[in-house]
Amino acid sequence: MSGVRSRHISCVIAASPEAVYEFASDPDNLPGWAAGLAQAEVVGDGEVFLVQSPMGQVTVRFVPRNEYGVLDHDVTLPSGTTVTNPLRVLAHPEGAEVVFTIRQIELTDDAFDRDSQLVEDDLDRLRALIEVMAGPGV
């Protein structure tokens, strides 16, 4: 066993899973909510993007668009290591639930906790943006 830990971070968004998926799957929206990944305009096309992140320039490859709410993406770090990030948009009784799995790869325990908090903050920003766009009563 490698000892790589995983942590699942989620938030519930008062909007349909389809609306959440549409917004979250658009790479142009990443800088607005995924500060842990994208700090500037995302450059690329298709499924591969160059992203200026807090870690430096990274390459991000998303799975193809799909009807299942799967937004998994591989991030190739400046070190050359590629980290697979499972990300799902699920139906929830109150709208949608977004679940992100973070793995402790090349991270100290403190850095893993810090990254986990960054993901939680990112999901909170995603919720706030979508709920403002969706308006009341959604």
N, CA, C and O of each residue as an XYZ file, in Angstrom:
552
protein
N       0.841     -1.187      0.000
C       0.000      0.000      0.000
C       0.878      1.239      0.000
O       1.875      1.288      0.720
N       0.531      2.224     -0.782
C       1.373      3.395     -0.959
C       1.232      4.416      0.162
O       2.133      5.233      0.350
N       0.154      4.400      0.898
C      -0.049      5.370      1.950
C      -0.629      6.689      1.466
O      -0.662      7.655      2.228
N      -1.086      6.755      0.219
C      -1.709      7.974     -0.297
C      -3.114      8.075      0.285
O      -3.954      7.199      0.080
N      -3.349      9.163      1.017
C      -4.673      9.363      1.608
C      -5.566     10.120      0.638
O      -5.093     10.902     -0.187
N      -6.874      9.871      0.753
C      -7.881     10.606     -0.015
C      -8.828     11.285      0.956
O      -9.062     10.807      2.067
N      -9.364     12.409      0.510
C     -10.375     13.125      1.294
C     -11.448     13.592      0.313
O     -11.139     14.132     -0.749
N     -12.716     13.379      0.681
C     -13.839     13.794     -0.159
C     -14.434     15.069      0.438
O     -14.812     15.112      1.608
N     -14.505     16.098     -0.395
C     -15.028     17.385      0.039
C     -16.240     17.684     -0.822
O     -16.186     17.560     -2.046
N     -17.339     18.080     -0.181
C     -18.558     18.299     -0.956
C     -19.297     19.542     -0.488
O     -19.077     20.050      0.612
N     -20.174     20.010     -1.354
C     -21.092     21.079     -0.979
C     -22.384     20.888     -1.764
O     -22.387     20.333     -2.863
N     -23.468     21.354     -1.180
C     -24.774     21.292     -1.820
C     -25.076     22.668     -2.398
O     -24.879     23.691     -1.742
N     -25.557     22.673     -3.634
C     -25.867     23.916     -4.341
C     -27.346     23.907     -4.703
O     -27.859     22.924     -5.238
N     -28.018     25.002     -4.409
C     -29.450     25.117     -4.679
C     -29.677     25.462     -6.151
O     -30.120     26.561     -6.487
N     -29.366     24.511     -7.008
C     -29.573     24.633     -8.459
C     -29.588     23.214     -9.012
O     -29.152     22.274     -8.348
N     -30.087     23.068    -10.218
C     -30.167     21.727    -10.801
C     -28.773     21.180    -11.076
O     -27.842     21.945    -11.328
N     -28.626     19.863    -11.028
C     -27.325     19.275    -11.373
C     -26.871     19.675    -12.775
O     -25.678     19.859    -13.017
N     -27.820     19.810    -13.692
C     -27.479     20.188    -15.069
C     -26.888     21.603    -15.114
O     -25.906     21.846    -15.815
N     -27.488     22.530    -14.367
C     -26.983     23.905    -14.340
C     -25.597     23.968    -13.709
O     -24.722     24.692    -14.184
N     -25.406     23.213    -12.646
C     -24.101     23.187    -11.976
C     -23.053     22.595    -12.904
O     -21.952     23.132    -13.024
N     -23.388     21.495    -13.560
C     -22.442     20.852    -14.491
C     -22.077     21.807    -15.622
O     -20.902     21.948    -15.961
N     -23.078     22.463    -16.209
C     -22.812     23.379    -17.327
C     -21.838     24.477    -16.918
O     -20.909     24.794    -17.662
N     -22.045     25.050    -15.752
C     -21.173     26.129    -15.295
C     -19.779     25.602    -14.945
O     -18.771     26.150    -15.391
N     -19.733     24.552    -14.157
C     -18.444     24.030    -13.681
C     -17.616     23.410    -14.801
O     -16.389     23.376    -14.707
N     -18.260     22.922    -15.854
C     -17.521     22.267    -16.940
C     -16.944     23.262    -17.942
O     -16.189     22.869    -18.832
N     -17.281     24.528    -17.815
C     -16.777     25.545    -18.738
C     -15.432     26.069    -18.210
O     -15.399     26.767    -17.196
N     -14.324     25.739    -18.891
C     -13.002     26.171    -18.412
C     -12.881     27.689    -18.244
O     -12.099     28.155    -17.415
N     -13.634     28.456    -19.012
C     -13.583     29.912    -18.876
C     -14.083     30.378    -17.511
O     -13.751     31.481    -17.075
N     -14.878     29.549    -16.834
C     -15.394     29.907    -15.516
C     -14.444     29.545    -14.380
O     -14.648     29.988    -13.250
N     -13.413     28.751    -14.653
C     -12.518     28.282    -13.590
C     -11.902     29.396    -12.750
O     -11.919     29.291    -11.523
N     -11.360     30.458    -13.347
C     -10.738     31.485    -12.499
C     -11.716     32.135    -11.512
O     -11.290     32.660    -10.483
N     -13.001     32.105    -11.809
C     -13.994     32.702    -10.931
C     -14.299     31.892     -9.687
O     -14.773     32.436     -8.690
N     -14.031     30.599     -9.737
C     -14.368     29.793     -8.563
C     -13.271     28.829     -8.141
O     -13.232     28.446     -6.972
N     -12.390     28.424     -9.023
C     -11.375     27.422     -8.689
C     -10.011     28.071     -8.492
O      -9.062     27.780     -9.221
N      -9.923     28.957     -7.498
C      -8.672     29.674     -7.250
C      -7.532     28.728     -6.885
O      -6.365     29.061     -7.090
N      -7.854     27.556     -6.349
C      -6.822     26.577     -6.033
C      -6.198     25.977     -7.272
O      -5.147     25.340     -7.198
N      -6.845     26.178     -8.421
C      -6.335     25.646     -9.685
C      -5.989     26.755    -10.659
O      -4.884     26.768    -11.202
N      -6.892     27.675    -10.892
C      -6.713     28.674    -11.958
C      -6.722     30.084    -11.384
O      -7.693     30.497    -10.750
N      -5.628     30.827    -11.609
C      -5.559     32.194    -11.117
C      -5.631     33.220    -12.235
O      -5.616     34.424    -11.978
N      -5.710     32.755    -13.461
C      -5.780     33.661    -14.607
C      -6.566     32.948    -15.695
O      -7.011     31.814    -15.521
N      -6.729     33.635    -16.819
C      -7.457     33.057    -17.943
C      -6.887     31.691    -18.303
O      -5.672     31.495    -18.317
N      -7.770     30.765    -18.590
C      -7.393     29.415    -18.980
C      -7.153     29.411    -20.491
O      -7.988     29.889    -21.259
N      -6.007     28.868    -20.910
C      -5.637     28.861    -22.325
C      -5.627     27.430    -22.830
O      -5.034     26.548    -22.209
N      -6.283     27.205    -23.954
C      -6.268     25.872    -24.538
C      -7.488     25.629    -25.366
O      -8.302     26.520    -25.609
N      -7.596     24.385    -25.796
C      -8.772     24.016    -26.561
C      -9.030     22.535    -26.357
O      -8.165     21.783    -25.907
N     -10.240     22.144    -26.701
C     -10.584     20.736    -26.521
C     -10.575     20.360    -25.059
O     -11.244     20.990    -24.240
N      -9.820     19.334    -24.735
C      -9.798     18.816    -23.367
C      -8.527     19.175    -22.606
O      -8.407     18.832    -21.429
N      -7.559     19.866    -23.254
C      -6.282     20.172    -22.620
C      -6.117     21.688    -22.496
O      -6.338     22.430    -23.454
N      -5.721     22.138    -21.291
C      -5.601     23.565    -21.013
C      -4.326     23.847    -20.240
O      -3.898     23.042    -19.413
N      -3.719     25.001    -20.517
C      -2.607     25.509    -19.721
C      -3.194     26.478    -18.715
O      -3.966     27.369    -19.068
N      -2.819     26.294    -17.455
C      -3.416     27.069    -16.378
C      -2.312     27.610    -15.481
O      -1.410     26.877    -15.076
N      -2.393     28.906    -15.175
C      -1.488     29.482    -14.182
C      -2.123     29.252    -12.822
O      -3.178     29.810    -12.520
N      -1.478     28.427    -11.999
C      -2.032     28.035    -10.708
C      -1.127     28.530     -9.585
O      -0.047     29.058     -9.851
N      -1.557     28.365     -8.326
C      -0.679     28.720     -7.205
C       0.620     27.905     -7.207
O       1.603     28.313     -6.588
N       0.634     26.759     -7.893
C       1.810     25.889     -7.945
C       2.721     26.233     -9.120
O       3.787     25.634     -9.268
N       2.318     27.183     -9.952
C       3.015     27.483    -11.191
C       2.151     27.040    -12.357
O       0.976     26.721    -12.177
N       2.726     27.020    -13.556
C       1.937     26.615    -14.720
C       1.712     25.108    -14.696
O       2.651     24.327    -14.543
N       0.449     24.714    -14.850
C       0.067     23.304    -14.888
C      -0.733     23.048    -16.155
O      -1.280     23.966    -16.765
N      -0.786     21.784    -16.532
C      -1.620     21.358    -17.646
C      -2.811     20.605    -17.070
O      -2.661     19.751    -16.197
N      -3.987     20.934    -17.570
C      -5.212     20.299    -17.084
C      -5.893     19.617    -18.267
O      -6.079     20.219    -19.325
N      -6.259     18.360    -18.071
C      -6.982     17.604    -19.098
C      -8.273     17.090    -18.475
O      -8.256     16.316    -17.518
N      -9.390     17.536    -19.038
C     -10.709     17.122    -18.544
C     -11.205     15.900    -19.306
O     -10.837     15.679    -20.460
N     -12.048     15.111    -18.641
C     -12.730     14.039    -19.352
C     -13.689     14.695    -20.345
O     -14.078     15.848    -20.155
N     -14.072     13.981    -21.394
C     -15.044     14.554    -22.338
C     -16.368     14.878    -21.641
O     -16.739     14.248    -20.650
N     -17.061     15.870    -22.181
C     -18.393     16.217    -21.654
C     -19.249     14.956    -21.646
O     -19.137     14.109    -22.531
N     -20.096     14.847    -20.643
C     -20.893     13.634    -20.500
C     -22.190     13.958    -19.782
O     -22.357     15.046    -19.231
N     -23.093     13.014    -19.795
C     -24.413     13.199    -19.175
C     -24.465     12.725    -17.733
O     -25.533     12.730    -17.121
N     -23.333     12.315    -17.180
C     -23.312     11.707    -15.848
C     -22.815     12.639    -14.745
O     -22.750     12.237    -13.583
N     -22.465     13.876    -15.094
C     -21.978     14.811    -14.087
C     -20.530     14.594    -13.701
O     -20.092     15.076    -12.657
N     -19.782     13.882    -14.518
C     -18.382     13.591    -14.225
C     -17.510     14.711    -14.793
O     -17.534     14.985    -15.993
N     -16.747     15.345    -13.918
C     -15.834     16.426    -14.297
C     -14.396     16.087    -13.906
O     -13.610     16.978    -13.582
N     -14.059     14.810    -13.936
C     -12.710     14.402    -13.569
C     -11.698     15.134    -14.440
O     -11.956     15.431    -15.607
N     -10.556     15.414    -13.857
C      -9.498     16.091    -14.610
C      -8.132     15.695    -14.062
O      -7.944     15.521    -12.858
N      -7.195     15.559    -14.979
C      -5.808     15.284    -14.623
C      -5.058     16.596    -14.629
O      -5.170     17.380    -15.572
N      -4.289     16.836    -13.573
C      -3.456     18.030    -13.486
C      -2.004     17.571    -13.485
O      -1.581     16.816    -12.610
N      -1.244     18.036    -14.477
C       0.181     17.743    -14.507
C       0.894     18.916    -13.855
O       0.867     20.044    -14.348
N       1.537     18.614    -12.722
C       2.194     19.616    -11.901
C       3.522     20.048    -12.525
O       4.037     19.366    -13.410
N       4.082     21.178    -12.072
C       5.386     21.601    -12.576
C       6.466     20.525    -12.397
O       7.430     20.488    -13.161
N       6.311     19.654    -11.400
C       7.275     18.571    -11.167
C       7.185     17.478    -12.223
O       8.071     16.629    -12.315
N       6.107     17.494    -13.030
C       5.885     16.443    -14.015
C       4.921     15.369    -13.539
O       4.470     14.545    -14.335
N       4.601     15.367    -12.254
C       3.650     14.409    -11.702
C       2.245     14.765    -12.165
O       1.854     15.932    -12.150
N       1.485     13.749    -12.578
C       0.093     13.959    -12.961
C      -0.802     13.435    -11.848
O      -0.675     12.289    -11.415
N      -1.707     14.292    -11.395
C      -2.648     13.952    -10.331
C      -4.042     13.901    -10.938
O      -4.480     14.857    -11.578
N      -4.741     12.782    -10.738
C      -6.124     12.650    -11.188
C      -7.043     13.163    -10.093
O      -6.955     12.731     -8.943
N      -7.927     14.089    -10.457
C      -8.856     14.691     -9.505
C     -10.284     14.303     -9.855
O     -10.871     14.873    -10.775
N     -10.853     13.337     -9.132
C     -12.257     13.005     -9.366
C     -13.153     14.156     -8.899
O     -12.993     14.672     -7.793
N     -14.086     14.542     -9.750
C     -15.022     15.618     -9.437
C     -16.372     15.231    -10.014
O     -16.482     14.929    -11.202
N     -17.393     15.238     -9.178
C     -18.719     14.800     -9.602
C     -19.773     15.824     -9.231
O     -19.683     16.484     -8.196
N     -20.775     15.947    -10.092
C     -21.979     16.710     -9.790
C     -23.105     15.684     -9.697
O     -23.414     14.994    -10.668
N     -23.706     15.595     -8.523
C     -24.729     14.591     -8.242
C     -26.066     15.263     -7.953
O     -26.111     16.393     -7.466
N     -27.146     14.565     -8.253
C     -28.471     15.046     -7.849
C     -28.552     14.998     -6.328
O     -28.015     14.087     -5.697
N     -29.226     15.986     -5.746
C     -29.395     16.078     -4.299
C     -30.815     16.587     -4.047
O     -31.336     17.357     -4.854
N     -31.452     16.179     -2.950
C     -32.817     16.649     -2.683
C     -32.957     18.177     -2.679
O     -34.048     18.694     -2.921
N     -31.870     18.903     -2.408
C     -31.925     20.358     -2.377
C     -31.294     20.995     -3.618
O     -31.026     22.196     -3.633
N     -31.060     20.192     -4.652
C     -30.466     20.716     -5.892
C     -29.395     19.781     -6.415
O     -29.687     18.737     -6.997
N     -28.141     20.176     -6.196
C     -27.008     19.382     -6.661
C     -25.970     19.301     -5.550
O     -25.863     20.201     -4.718
N     -25.220     18.226     -5.548
C     -24.083     18.101     -4.642
C     -22.835     17.940     -5.498
O     -22.799     17.112     -6.408
N     -21.819     18.732     -5.203
C     -20.544     18.641     -5.899
C     -19.567     17.961     -4.947
O     -19.387     18.394     -3.809
N     -18.939     16.889     -5.428
C     -18.002     16.121     -4.605
C     -16.645     16.097     -5.298
O     -16.529     15.664     -6.445
N     -15.621     16.566     -4.590
C     -14.254     16.599     -5.092
C     -13.421     15.679     -4.218
O     -13.489     15.759     -2.991
N     -12.637     14.810     -4.833
C     -11.736     13.933     -4.093
C     -10.323     14.465     -4.244
O      -9.803     14.581     -5.354
N      -9.717     14.784     -3.123
C      -8.330     15.245     -3.108
C      -7.461     14.110     -2.572
O      -7.833     13.420     -1.623
N      -6.301     13.930     -3.195
C      -5.381     12.868     -2.784
C      -4.063     13.480     -2.318
O      -3.588     14.473     -2.869
N      -3.499     12.874     -1.310
C      -2.249     13.373     -0.740
C      -1.072     12.801     -1.538
O      -0.459     11.807     -1.146
N      -0.775     13.452     -2.659
C       0.344     13.054     -3.505
C       1.352     14.198     -3.487
O       1.006     15.339     -3.792
N       2.583     13.896     -3.133
C       3.651     14.906     -3.030
C       3.293     16.025     -2.066
O       3.724     17.161     -2.261
N       2.511     15.729     -1.029
C       2.104     16.740     -0.063
C       2.423     16.283      1.352
O       2.217     15.118      1.695
N       2.926     17.200      2.174
C       3.051     16.928      3.599
C       1.645     16.911      4.195
O       0.684     17.295      3.529
N       1.522     16.475      5.427
C       0.207     16.496      6.080
C      -0.342     17.920      6.159
O      -1.532     18.142      5.936
N       0.526     18.884      6.478
C       0.074     20.277      6.560
C      -0.380     20.784      5.193
O      -1.406     21.457      5.090
N       0.375     20.466      4.149
C       0.005     20.909      2.799
C      -1.294     20.234      2.353
O      -2.111     20.854      1.671
N      -1.490     18.970      2.734
C      -2.726     18.256      2.400
C      -3.920     18.939      3.060
O      -4.958     19.131      2.427
N      -3.769     19.307      4.340
C      -4.840     20.016      5.035
C      -5.098     21.375      4.395
O      -6.251     21.778      4.241
N      -4.036     22.084      4.020
C      -4.172     23.396      3.380
C      -4.879     23.249      2.032
O      -5.787     24.021      1.722
N      -4.465     22.255      1.225
C      -5.118     22.026     -0.073
C      -6.582     21.643      0.101
O      -7.433     22.060     -0.684
N      -6.875     20.856      1.119
C      -8.266     20.477      1.391
C      -9.099     21.717      1.692
O     -10.233     21.833      1.227
N      -8.539     22.646      2.473
C      -9.257     23.886      2.783
C      -9.439     24.720      1.528
O     -10.487     25.342      1.353
N      -8.438     24.749      0.644
C      -8.560     25.496     -0.616
C      -9.687     24.924     -1.477
O     -10.452     25.676     -2.081
N      -9.790     23.596     -1.532
C     -10.865     22.964     -2.311
C     -12.210     23.310     -1.704
O     -13.157     23.622     -2.427
N     -12.304     23.259     -0.380
C     -13.564     23.628      0.280
C     -13.939     25.072     -0.050
O     -15.101     25.368     -0.326
N     -12.948     25.974     -0.021
C     -13.194     27.380     -0.367
C     -13.647     27.507     -1.824
O     -14.562     28.271     -2.130
N     -13.000     26.753     -2.721
C     -13.376     26.779     -4.137
C     -14.826     26.336     -4.323
O     -15.578     26.965     -5.068
N     -15.216     25.260     -3.651
C     -16.591     24.773     -3.791
C     -17.589     25.772     -3.210
O     -18.695     25.915     -3.730
N     -17.208     26.462     -2.138
C     -18.080     27.508     -1.580
C     -18.262     28.649     -2.587
O     -19.364     29.176     -2.734
N     -17.175     29.032     -3.285
C     -17.276     30.074     -4.317
C     -18.162     29.604     -5.460
O     -18.973     30.374     -5.975
N     -18.014     28.337     -5.864
C     -18.846     27.783     -6.928
C     -20.313     27.867     -6.530
O     -21.152     28.293     -7.323
N     -20.621     27.463     -5.303
C     -22.005     27.521     -4.815
C     -22.528     28.953     -4.861
O     -23.629     29.196     -5.355
N     -21.750     29.895     -4.352
C     -22.197     31.286     -4.309
C     -22.458     31.822     -5.710
O     -23.479     32.470     -5.938
N     -21.562     31.567     -6.647
C     -21.747     32.055     -8.017
C     -23.004     31.481     -8.662
O     -23.796     32.209     -9.261
N     -23.172     30.183     -8.532
C     -24.316     29.533     -9.188
C     -25.628     29.945     -8.537
O     -26.615     30.185     -9.233
N     -25.654     30.028     -7.221
C     -26.907     30.389     -6.551
C     -27.294     31.835     -6.848
O     -28.483     32.144     -6.914
N     -26.325     32.725     -7.027
C     -26.642     34.100     -7.417
C     -27.208     34.112     -8.830
O     -28.189     34.804     -9.099
N     -26.591     33.344     -9.743
C     -27.073     33.289    -11.126
C     -28.453     32.646    -11.204
O     -29.292     33.073    -11.998
N     -28.694     31.619    -10.382
C     -29.956     30.891    -10.434
C     -31.093     31.731     -9.854
O     -32.247     31.579    -10.256
N     -30.769     32.616     -8.908
C     -31.784     33.465     -8.307
C     -32.585     32.736     -7.239
O     -32.385     31.542     -7.017
N     -33.486     33.446     -6.580
C     -34.267     32.844     -5.494
C     -35.284     31.830     -6.005
O     -35.762     31.895     -7.138
N     -35.586     30.899     -5.121
C     -36.648     29.937     -5.424
C     -36.261     28.818     -6.347
O     -37.130     28.144     -6.899
N     -34.955     28.598     -6.532
C     -34.522     27.509     -7.430
C     -34.358     26.255     -6.635
O     -34.000     25.216     -7.190
